[in-house]
Amino acid sequence: MDEYLQLFVSETDWYNSIVLGSLLPENLWKPLAHVLQSWLRNYIAGSLVYFIFGGLWCFYIYYLKRHVYFPKDTIPSKEAILLQIWVTMKAMPLYVSLPTVSEYMVEKGWTRCYSSISEVGWLAYIALLIAYLVIVEFGIYWMHRELHDIKPLYKYLHATHHIYNKQDTLSPFAGLAFHPLDGVLQALPHVIAFFIVPTHFFTHELLLFCEGVWTTNIHDCIHGNVWPVMGAGYHTIHHTTYRHNYGHYTIWMDWMFGTLSDPVSKPKKAS
């Protein structure tokens, strides 16, 4: 077992070397404890994903395509975007603690993660991945919904994110502008899932990376209308009614539990 768990340690060492080895002198980062290396790597990588994808997408939709997607008076101000960045970067140290802790649990053998797809075969890998995604989708839906329904959680945590409640205050940079604990709670189903279903470790890491990209996309107010994707059109409604479209990647959980509102229906704004 120890030899098998070393595969996960070697894999996270490799991730660390990709990020830290190219940005910091070798004699500076190598003496750091393994878990601190992982936290620093996650912090740097998470910040880069946030700024690169948020920045490129803002440049595209607000500058290159500024006359295509939005009237001038609906483009968020620089001040609003800078505030979103400030809120996000204050929270980032805690955000990246979750994947750091989850990697530690994997390395200790406390989860049901496996190292290589060859251990289960492609058919089982796909079936297990679907199960993992269903658990994540279900978990994020209910976590998000309870952050609204439980009043203290909304008041002290989730309200931080919902100050962005109309098109001229939402931007790709709003995607991670949460209270730090709120952001951790909404990502927690990714970690819970690999205690329930066998999960490929690299795929889990890749999906966490995709979270950073996805949250940029769903806060741009552009309705892609790709069924059954819970795109920005649906999520913009969520930011204006507060009672619809709690889902993550798809509309299915909202459809099943009666909270779906299609962008075409144009629901009334919450009072």
C-alpha positions as CSV (number, residue, x, y, z in Angstrom):
1,M,0.0,0.0,0.0
2,D,2.8,2.4,0.9
3,E,4.4,1.8,-2.5
4,Y,1.0,2.5,-4.3
5,L,0.4,5.7,-2.3
6,Q,3.8,6.9,-3.4
7,L,2.4,7.1,-6.9
8,F,0.1,9.9,-5.7
9,V,3.0,11.7,-3.9
10,S,5.1,11.5,-7.1
11,E,2.2,12.8,-9.2
12,T,1.7,15.9,-6.9
13,D,5.5,16.4,-6.9
14,W,5.4,16.5,-10.6
15,Y,2.6,19.1,-10.5
16,N,4.6,21.1,-8.1
17,S,7.7,21.0,-10.3
18,I,5.7,22.2,-13.3
19,V,4.6,25.4,-11.5
20,L,7.2,26.0,-8.9
21,G,10.2,24.8,-10.8
22,S,9.6,27.4,-13.6
23,L,8.8,30.3,-11.3
24,L,11.1,29.9,-8.3
25,P,14.7,29.0,-7.8
26,E,15.2,25.3,-7.1
27,N,17.0,25.9,-3.9
28,L,14.1,28.0,-2.6
29,W,11.1,25.7,-3.1
30,K,12.7,22.3,-2.6
31,P,13.3,22.6,1.2
32,L,9.6,23.5,1.7
33,A,7.5,20.7,3.1
34,H,5.6,18.8,0.5
35,V,2.2,20.0,1.6
36,L,3.4,23.7,1.6
37,Q,4.7,23.2,-1.9
38,S,1.3,21.9,-3.0
39,W,-0.5,24.8,-1.4
40,L,1.9,27.3,-3.1
41,R,1.5,25.6,-6.4
42,N,-2.3,25.6,-6.1
43,Y,-2.2,29.3,-5.1
44,I,-0.1,30.3,-8.1
45,A,-2.0,28.1,-10.5
46,G,-5.4,29.2,-9.2
47,S,-4.4,32.8,-9.5
48,L,-3.1,32.4,-13.0
49,V,-6.2,30.6,-14.2
50,Y,-8.4,33.4,-12.7
51,F,-6.5,36.2,-14.2
52,I,-5.7,34.6,-17.6
53,F,-9.2,33.3,-18.4
54,G,-11.0,36.2,-16.8
55,G,-8.7,38.8,-18.5
56,L,-8.9,37.2,-21.9
57,W,-12.6,36.8,-21.8
58,C,-13.2,40.4,-20.6
59,F,-10.9,41.6,-23.4
60,Y,-12.9,39.6,-25.9
61,I,-16.4,40.5,-24.9
62,Y,-15.9,44.1,-23.6
63,Y,-13.3,45.3,-26.1
64,L,-13.1,43.2,-29.3
65,K,-16.8,42.4,-29.4
66,R,-18.1,45.3,-27.3
67,H,-20.7,46.2,-29.9
68,V,-21.8,42.6,-30.4
69,Y,-22.8,41.3,-26.9
70,F,-23.6,44.3,-24.7
71,P,-24.9,47.9,-25.0
72,K,-22.3,50.3,-23.6
73,D,-24.4,51.1,-20.5
74,T,-24.5,47.4,-19.4
75,I,-20.7,46.8,-19.4
76,P,-19.4,46.7,-15.8
77,S,-17.2,49.5,-14.7
78,K,-13.5,49.1,-14.0
79,E,-14.2,49.9,-10.4
80,A,-16.7,47.0,-10.2
81,I,-14.3,44.6,-11.8
82,L,-11.4,45.7,-9.5
83,L,-13.7,45.1,-6.5
84,Q,-14.4,41.6,-7.7
85,I,-10.7,40.9,-8.1
86,W,-10.0,42.3,-4.6
87,V,-12.7,40.0,-3.0
88,T,-11.4,37.0,-4.9
89,M,-7.7,37.5,-4.1
90,K,-8.5,37.9,-0.4
91,A,-10.3,34.6,-0.5
92,M,-7.8,32.7,-2.8
93,P,-5.5,31.5,0.1
94,L,-8.4,29.6,1.6
95,Y,-9.8,28.5,-1.7
96,V,-6.6,26.6,-2.6
97,S,-6.4,25.1,0.9
98,L,-9.2,22.7,-0.1
99,P,-7.4,21.0,-3.0
100,T,-4.2,21.0,-1.0
101,V,-6.0,19.1,1.9
102,S,-7.7,16.8,-0.6
103,E,-4.4,15.9,-2.2
104,Y,-3.0,15.2,1.3
105,M,-5.9,12.8,2.0
106,V,-5.4,11.0,-1.3
107,E,-1.7,10.6,-0.6
108,K,-2.5,9.1,2.8
109,G,-4.9,6.6,1.3
110,W,-8.0,8.0,2.9
111,T,-10.0,8.3,-0.3
112,R,-11.1,6.0,-3.1
113,C,-8.9,7.6,-5.7
114,Y,-6.9,5.4,-8.1
115,S,-3.8,6.4,-10.0
116,S,-4.1,5.0,-13.5
117,I,-7.0,4.3,-15.8
118,S,-5.5,1.0,-16.7
119,E,-6.3,-0.2,-13.1
120,V,-10.1,-0.2,-13.9
121,G,-10.3,0.0,-17.7
122,W,-11.8,2.6,-19.9
123,L,-15.4,1.4,-19.6
124,A,-15.3,1.5,-15.8
125,Y,-13.5,4.8,-15.9
126,I,-16.3,6.4,-17.9
127,A,-19.0,4.9,-15.8
128,L,-17.2,6.0,-12.6
129,L,-16.6,9.5,-14.0
130,I,-20.3,9.9,-14.7
131,A,-21.2,8.8,-11.2
132,Y,-18.6,11.2,-9.8
133,L,-20.1,14.1,-11.9
134,V,-23.7,13.2,-10.8
135,I,-22.6,13.4,-7.2
136,V,-20.8,16.7,-7.7
137,E,-23.8,18.1,-9.6
138,F,-26.2,17.0,-6.8
139,G,-23.9,18.2,-4.1
140,I,-23.2,21.6,-5.5
141,Y,-26.9,22.2,-6.3
142,W,-28.0,21.5,-2.7
143,M,-25.0,23.3,-1.2
144,H,-25.8,26.4,-3.3
145,R,-29.5,26.2,-2.5
146,E,-28.9,25.9,1.2
147,L,-26.6,28.9,1.1
148,H,-29.7,30.8,0.0
149,D,-32.4,29.0,2.2
150,I,-30.5,29.1,5.5
151,K,-30.7,32.7,6.4
152,P,-27.5,33.0,8.4
153,L,-25.5,31.3,5.7
154,Y,-26.8,33.7,3.1
155,K,-26.4,36.8,5.3
156,Y,-22.8,36.1,6.5
157,L,-21.4,34.1,3.5
158,H,-23.3,34.1,0.2
159,A,-24.5,37.7,0.2
160,T,-21.0,38.7,-0.5
161,H,-21.4,37.2,-4.0
162,H,-24.9,38.5,-4.6
163,I,-24.0,42.1,-4.5
164,Y,-23.4,41.4,-8.2
165,N,-27.1,41.2,-9.2
166,K,-27.4,42.8,-12.6
167,Q,-25.7,42.8,-15.9
168,D,-23.6,46.0,-15.4
169,T,-22.1,44.5,-12.2
170,L,-21.5,40.9,-13.3
171,S,-18.3,40.1,-15.2
172,P,-16.1,37.0,-15.7
173,F,-14.1,38.2,-12.6
174,A,-17.2,37.9,-10.4
175,G,-17.0,34.1,-10.8
176,L,-14.8,33.6,-7.8
177,A,-15.8,36.7,-5.8
178,F,-17.1,34.9,-2.7
179,H,-16.7,34.9,1.0
180,P,-13.7,32.5,1.4
181,L,-15.8,29.9,3.3
182,D,-18.6,30.1,0.8
183,G,-16.2,29.3,-2.1
184,V,-14.8,26.3,-0.1
185,L,-18.3,25.0,0.7
186,Q,-19.4,25.1,-3.0
187,A,-16.3,23.2,-4.1
188,L,-16.6,20.6,-1.3
189,P,-18.8,18.2,-3.3
190,H,-15.7,17.5,-5.5
191,V,-13.9,16.2,-2.4
192,I,-16.9,14.3,-0.9
193,A,-17.4,12.5,-4.2
194,F,-14.1,10.7,-4.1
195,F,-14.9,9.2,-0.8
196,I,-18.0,7.7,-2.3
197,V,-17.0,6.6,-5.8
198,P,-13.5,5.4,-7.1
199,T,-12.1,8.5,-8.8
200,H,-9.1,8.9,-11.2
201,F,-6.8,11.3,-9.4
202,F,-5.6,13.2,-12.5
203,T,-9.2,13.6,-13.7
204,H,-10.2,15.0,-10.3
205,E,-7.3,17.6,-10.5
206,L,-8.3,18.4,-14.1
207,L,-12.0,19.0,-13.1
208,L,-10.9,21.4,-10.3
209,F,-9.0,23.3,-13.0
210,C,-12.1,23.3,-15.2
211,E,-14.1,24.8,-12.2
212,G,-12.0,28.0,-12.5
213,V,-12.6,28.2,-16.2
214,W,-16.3,27.4,-15.9
215,T,-17.1,30.0,-13.3
216,T,-15.6,32.6,-15.5
217,N,-17.9,31.6,-18.3
218,I,-21.2,31.6,-16.3
219,H,-20.8,35.1,-15.1
220,D,-20.4,36.8,-18.5
221,C,-24.2,37.3,-19.0
222,I,-24.0,35.8,-22.5
223,H,-26.7,33.2,-23.1
224,G,-25.2,30.3,-25.1
225,N,-28.4,28.3,-25.2
226,V,-26.7,24.9,-25.4
227,W,-29.0,22.3,-23.8
228,P,-28.7,21.0,-21.1
229,V,-25.8,23.3,-20.1
230,M,-26.4,25.6,-17.2
231,G,-24.8,28.5,-19.0
232,A,-24.5,32.2,-18.2
233,G,-28.1,33.0,-19.3
234,Y,-29.4,30.7,-16.6
235,H,-26.9,31.9,-14.0
236,T,-27.7,35.6,-14.7
237,I,-31.3,34.8,-13.8
238,H,-30.0,33.3,-10.6
239,H,-28.3,36.6,-9.7
240,T,-31.5,38.6,-10.3
241,T,-34.2,36.3,-8.7
242,Y,-32.0,34.5,-6.1
243,R,-34.5,31.6,-6.2
244,H,-33.8,29.8,-9.5
245,N,-31.0,28.0,-11.3
246,Y,-28.8,26.8,-8.4
247,G,-27.2,24.1,-10.7
248,H,-23.7,23.9,-11.8
249,Y,-22.9,22.4,-15.2
250,T,-26.4,21.3,-16.2
251,I,-30.0,22.3,-15.7
252,W,-31.1,18.8,-14.6
253,M,-31.0,19.3,-10.8
254,D,-33.1,22.5,-11.1
255,W,-35.5,20.7,-13.4
256,M,-35.8,17.7,-11.0
257,F,-36.3,19.9,-7.9
258,G,-38.5,22.6,-9.4
259,T,-36.2,25.6,-9.4
260,L,-35.4,25.8,-13.1
261,S,-36.1,29.1,-14.9
262,D,-35.3,29.3,-18.6
263,P,-33.9,32.6,-19.9
264,V,-36.7,32.9,-22.4
265,S,-39.3,33.1,-19.6
266,K,-37.8,36.2,-18.1
267,P,-38.8,35.8,-14.4
268,K,-39.6,38.8,-12.2
269,K,-36.8,40.1,-10.1
270,A,-36.9,39.2,-6.4
271,S,-38.1,41.9,-4.0
